[in-house]
């Protein structure tokens, strides 16, 4: 079974939602048969790469709330993250463009290191003092190397603005086609969707239902079982003379 997760590194509920989903997945009896793929979704796709501002400032301008309201929201998110065992800085975080991070995540997927990289990027953005937005490409190189990627290969990806750009945009188009207007957005076997950072119990229910309703393959062809001449581990079927 495949679970696809549309998310953004700048999204705090994606950070929390990933932890809740993984809690459910860890207890799922068929967890070893579940493939998890992370898909791209930008919360602020129109923001220029160099346009970085404090999170509180971004919230007040984007949503028209007061600084006190914005800070209260951050404090609540910090409490939600702590309940999942996650570190979360409720003060002095910044916000910026995440497109290069999404490009790197597609590269990391090819190397089998996607989940490691997204978790490291979340930690760096939400829990560490150093910014993922203001220190240039070398900060992302450092984090990618921590995830097990080759530094020079990462630099080549970051140095080519077109590298994996089409893959990011394709993910975003697909999210729109699936009806996702926000993240995190979880899609199980392209049959079930879970929107938002739901409690672990909801993910458990979704995993169980999606697994239980997987349709067995129906064979079409000659014979009672719908099978014909074929080759297998023990050799090939030999035609018998009538």
Order of alpha helices (4+ residues) and beta strands (2+ residues): beta-alpha-beta-beta-alpha-alpha-beta-alpha-alpha-alpha-alpha-alpha-beta-beta-alpha-beta-beta
